[in-house]
Amino acid sequence: MKLLLKNVKSFGHFINSEKEFEVFDVLIEDSKVTKLAIDIKSHDAKVYDCKKHFLYSGLIDPQVHFREPGFEYKEDIESGSRAAVKGGFTSVISMPNTLPTADNYETVKYMWDKQLEVGICRVFPTGAVTKSLRGEELTDFDDLKKAHAVALTDDGKGIQSDEIFYKAMENAAKVDLPLLDHSEDESLSKGGAIHLGAISEKFKIKGIDSNSESVHVKRGCEASLKTGAHFHVLHVSTKSSIDFIKEAKKKNARVTVEVSPHHLLLCDEDIPLKGDKELDANFKMNPPLRSKEDRQACVEGLLDGTIDAIATDHAPHSPQEKAQSIDKAPFGIIGLETAFPLIYTEFVRTNKMSLQNLFNLMSDSPRKIFKLESGHLQEGELADLVLFDLDEEFSVDHDFFASKSKNSPFINRSLFGATKLTITNGKIVYNSLDV
């Protein structure tokens, strides 16, 4: 297929480095970006007038849960991919807490092959650090890498044994794969449901101590310095964790960190009541919504450059599961369709962050961190692109989502930054340009 995108707007450095923004055309042939120029002519291309909407390299999400194999009633690779491209993501990194667990060559290879078959967005699998995520016996990291795992993680479970964790870091360094850590010391989190603080005390709900995260973040930073392994902190949520990460980076440790939109925009005081007495389980995730101080620290870490990427931690659950009380409902919320507009609306439109920095956090930086073979807006590269109408305001309702699940705390929000076109490998996989 040959596509010609007319009148896109993007950063001026693609055409004229002296301009901050510029309007130009993009020609796509045989899955690649072949030309960026003013007023391209083509007689045999499918032409789209992009109406000066903003074009950039496709977004990349470092942490999603697509649930396949084993939990397809929540989400599968196809439905998750459709949610991704509706949100402007052309690549995602999927976690291994499937059934069977992605702790072996066959399961990881299945996930890799299935996303190729689906062909909507790039779904890069990860492999489990320990067998069945039990934290007891390490998997074969070489085999997982051969099956196309781009990282190693027991996400959903913190590795409780320091001995196992350090050995995992040593082995990860040998195969040159990052170790993604769900930092949680279970002796401190104690099976809690929400953040340990005034809200948990008020509603008599078992709370999760913020130190349960930070002690494992500290451990990982120290292990990175000792082993040389790449330690990546998943969904950071506390001030003390960010402080440890800052210190590690000052020492040039191979440490990177992501934050999720909900930890930037919400705190435990924002959890609403469902009915008269119960808290809404659509605001339950792990790590939980923390204190105001923790949320502000995440914002400051985002704006001062400590945080390297934004990740949705897209975690679908069925309505029946989330309808339970907050102490019984599973952890997790969806986020692919709302991540970009949330950050754009709350940070860029309010002049707290530049548009360039937003795209760095949600596209350029994750590509570099995980060394992904994904396309971007540059001549000769694979065409993985997204077109946003940054001025279009829309409301998030239950019918908005492409995911199988609807467990979002951001329903009824009005946001800016609607996805108009998503292109993966030169193929249009989402199109609302003419709707």
N, C-alpha and C positions, 0 to 999 in steps of 0.2 A: 504494500500500500504506500502511496505517496500523498503526503499531507502538506498543505501550506497554511500556516497560521498567520493571518494578516493582522496588523495593528495590535500587536502585543506590547505591553509596557513592562519594562524591567530595569534593572540597574544599568546605568550608562556604560559601565566598563565592558559590557559585551560588544558595544559598537564604538563608543567614543569615551575614552577614559576621563575626559574633562567634564562630562555631564553626570549629574547624580542619577537621573532617570532619562530614559529614551524610549520612543515608540518605534518598533521595527517589525520585520517579518521573520518567520522561521520556516525553513523547508526541511521536511523529514522524508527520507527515502530508505527503504530496506531496513527499517528499525533504527536508523541513525539520524542524528542531526547533521545535515549536510551543508546548511548555509544559514548564517545570521546576517541580515542586511536590510537596508532601507528599500522598500518597494520591490520585492522579488517578483519576477514574472515566471509563470509556469502554466503550460497549456494542458497538462495531463494529471494534475494533482487535485485531490479533494480540498476545496478551499473553505476555510472558516474565518469569518470576520470576528476577531476577538474583542473588538469594541474598546480597546485600550485597557482591558483588564490586565491584572498583573500575572506574569508568567515567571516561573522559576523551576529549578530542579525539583523533582518529586520529593515529598517529605519521607523521612525514614524514622520508624518507631523502634527503639531498642528493646521494648518489652511488651509482648502481647501473649494472650492465652487463646489459642484457636481450638483447643479441646479435642482435636482429632488426632489419634484414634481414642475411642472409649467414651467420650461425653458429647456426642454429636447433637444431643437434644439441647445443649446449651449453645453450641457454636460448632461449625466445622470449617475446614480450610476454605471452602468456597464462600460461605456466608461471611466469614471473617474477612476475606479478601474484598468482598463487596463493601463491607463497612469501611475498610481501609481506604479504598479508592474514592469513596464518597467524601472522606475526610481529607483527601489530597495526598495520601500516602501511597507511594509506589513500591516501597520496600518495608518489611517488618521483620523483627526477630522473635521467633515463637519459642515459648518456654516448654520444658520437657515433662511437665506434670500431667501426662496423658495416661491412658490405660490400654495396653501396657505402657509403663514408663519408658520414655525415650532414653534408656540407659544402655542401649545395645545398637550394633550396626544396623540390624534389620529395621527397627522402628524409626530410627533417624532417617534411614534411606527411604522408607515409605513416605515420610513427611516431605522429604525433598522431591521425590518423584511425583507425589500428589499435587504439590503446588505447581510443578511444571505442566502437569495435565490440566489443571484448572486454568492457569495462564492469565490470571487477572492482575495480580501484583506479585512481586517477589517475596516469598516467605522463606526466610533463612532459618533453619532449625538450630536448636542448641541441644547439647547432650547433657544428661545428668552427671553430676560429680560422683554420687554414690548410688549403688544399686537400690532401686525402688525408693529412692530419696530417703533412705533410712539413716543416713549419716554414719554407716558402719563399715562398708566395704567399697573401695574405690572402683569405678568403672575403668574400662580400657580406653584411655583418652586417644590413643592412636587410631583405634577402630572408629571412634566417634568422629574424628576429624576426616577420616577416609569416607565416611558416609555423608559428608558435607556439613557437619556441625561447625558453626562459626564461633561458638563460645561454649563454656562449660558452666553449669549452674544447677543447684538444687532448689531453684526459686519456688517459693511457697513454704519452704522449710529452711531454717537456719541450720548450719552444720554445727552441732553442739560440741563435738570433740575437738579440742585444740590440736591434738596429735593428727587426727584425720585431716583437719583443715590445712595444717602446714604441709603435710605430705601432698595434698591436692595441689597446693600452690607450687610446690617443687615440680610435680608432674606436668602441671599446666605450662610452666616455663619451658619445659623440655619440648612440648609440642607447639609452643608459641601460640596458645589460645588464651584469651582473657577469661578469668574466672569471675562470674557475675554472682554477687553475694546478696541473698536475702538476709540481712543482718538482724538476727533475733536470738537472744539468749533466753531460752524457754524457762530457765530457773528464775528469770526476772519478769518475763511476760505472763507466766502462770495461767495460761489459758484465758486471758482477758478478752473482752469484746470491743471496748473502746479505750481511748486514752485515759490513763489514770490521772484524775484531776477533779475539779469541782463538779463537772457534769456527771462523771461516773459515780461520785459520792452522792449527788443529789438524787439520782435515779436508782441507786443501789445496784449498779452493774459492775461486775468485776473489771478492773482497769488494767491497762498495759503500761507498765513503767517505761518512760522514754529511754532510760538507761539500758533497757533490753536491746535496743538498736545500737546505741553508741559504743557499748563495750565490744561488740563484734566488728563495728567499723574500725575502731582502734586496733583490734587484733589484725584485721586485714591489711591496714596501712603498714603496721609493723612487719607483717609477713612479706609484703611486697618489697619493702626495703631489704629484707634478709635474703629473699629468694630471687629477686629480680623479675618476678611474675607480674603480669598485668592484672591488677585488682580493680574491679568495677563495682561501685556501690549502686545497687538497685534502689529505686524510689526512696531517696533520702528524705527524712521527715523531721529531724531534731537539730536544734542549735548545737548541741555538744558533738553530734556526728560531723556537722559542717566544720566545727573548730578543729577536730582531728584531721579532717581531709585537708584543710588549709595548711596545717603544720606538715603533713606528709608531702604536699606539693612543694613546699618551701625546701624540702630535702631532696627534691627531684625524684620522688618515688613514682613508679608507674601506676598511678592511681587516677581513675576517672570516676565521674559521678553523674547520675541523672536525677531529675526531680519530676514528679507528676503534677499535672495542672491542679488536681484537687488539693494537694499539699501547699500550693501557692495561693489558692483562692479561698480555702475554707479552713476553719478550725473547729475544735470540738463544740464550741458554743453555737455553731451554725447548724448542728443536727436538729432537725425539726421534729415535732411530735406527729405521730401518725395516729389520729384519733385523739383521745383525751389524755392518755397516760403513757403510751409506748413511743419510744424513739424510732425514727424511720430507718429501716435496715438498708435502704438504698444509699445511706451515708456510711455504711460499714465496709471498711477495707483494711488490709494489713500491709504496711503499718497504718495505724488509724489516723484520723484527723487529730492533729496535736493541739497544743496550746497556741494562743495568740503569739506568744514570744517565739515559739518554734516556727510558726508560719512566717513571721516576719524575718526570721533568720534565713529561711529558704528563699524568700524574695530577695534579700540582700545578697545571698550567695549566687543567685541567678544574675543579678545586675552587676556584681563586681567581678564576674568571670570565674568564680570558684566552680560553679556547676557547668558541666560540659555538654549536657544534652537534656532534652525534654522527652519523657516517655509516658505513654498513656497508662501502662499496666492494665490494658483492656482485659477484663475478667468477667465474661458473661455468665449469668445464672438464670434459671427459669423463674418466672413470676411466682410460682408456688414456693420455691426455695426462699426467695427474698420476702415473701409475705409473712414469714415467721417473725417471732420477736427478735430483737436485735442481738440478744445473747445466744440465740440458736441459729440464726440465719448464717449462711456462709459468707466469708470475706470476699469482697471484690465488687468492682463497678466497671461498666463499659466506658470507653473514652475516645475511640478512634474518630468518630464523626464530629466531635465537639472540641478536640484538643487545639487545633489551629485557631478557630474563631474565638475560643476562650482567651488564649494568650494574646492574640491580636487585639481583641476588644479591650482587655483589662490592662495591657502593658504598652502596646504600640500606639493605639488611639489616644491614650492618656499621656503620651510622650515620656513614659518611664524607660522605654527601650526603643532602639531603632529597628526598622523593618529588616535591615541587613542582619542584625544580631539575632532576630527571631528565626530567619532562615538558616543562619549558621547553627543555631541550637537544634533545629528540627530537620535539617537536611545535611549540610556540609560536615558538621562535626561528627554525627553518628557514622557517616560513611567512612571517615578517617579512623575513628576509634576502632571500628570492627573490620576495617579493610575490606569493605563490601564491593563486590563486582556489580555495581548498579550504575545506571546511566545518569547523566545530568546535562544541563544546558551549556553545551560547548560543541563547537563544530568537530565532527569525527567521533563523538561519543554516542552511546546508546541513548535513545530518546525516552527517558523517564522524566516526565514533566507534569506540572500542575498549573492550572490557570484559576486564579481567584478574582472574584469581584469584591474588592476590599470595601466598597461603599454600600453593598447590599446588606440590609438588615433583615434578619429572619428570627422566628421564634422556634425554640426546640420543644416539640411535643412528642407523644408516644409514637406517632406515625412517621416521625422524622428519621428514625434509625433504619439502616440496612441490616444491622446485626439481627440475629434471631432473638436477642434479649433486649430488654428495655431498662435494665437496672442502672439508671443514671441519676445522680443528685442534681443535675443541671436542667432537668425538665422545667419548662416555663420560663427559661432565661431568654432574653432577647440579645442576639449577638450579631456582629459584623464579620464579613469575610467568608462569603459563600463559595464553595467549590463549583466551578463552571465546566472545566474539562480536566480529566486525568488521563495521561497517556503513559502506558507501560510498554517498553520494547517497541515503540513506534506505533502502537495500536491504541485507539481510543477505548478506554475501559469504563469511563464514566462521562456522561455528557448531559449537562443541564443548560448549556449555552443558549439553546433556542427554545427552552421551555418557558 
